[in-house]
């Protein structure tokens, strides 16, 4: 779960970098240009830091998870399932936790 979070953070920072680079292609004042260059440097530093953390995060291997071991903690997205309930007037879709998730 931590790796998914880190990957999402990295993607967000890379999106910021793309946006700042495209802004640098436009007409800007010197102050705006300096600000964007500073932000690009900060975003690059954060991406590098997060990639380092991601690389050092231990990952479970196939041998460590046996058939008798409990299921690994499911992510928030995996814990959601869609169930339909039909009313007399309309169909509605409800999203709720599965039975294997915490609190579900």
C-alpha angles and dihedrals in degrees: 000000000000091000091054090051092049092048090051091050091050091050090051092052091047089053089053089051091053091049094049092048091051090049090052088060090063132077108281138165117250090253092053091047092051090049092051093047089052091049091049090053091048093048092048090051091050093047090051091048093049092047089053091051091047092051091051095047110108115238124207114246128213094257093056092058111064129183091255097048120100118264115271116254109281120230121247091255093051090050093063121086129177120234125180125220119191119216126189092258106031148359116254129188119215125194118211141154121278121239092256095059126091111271093009 
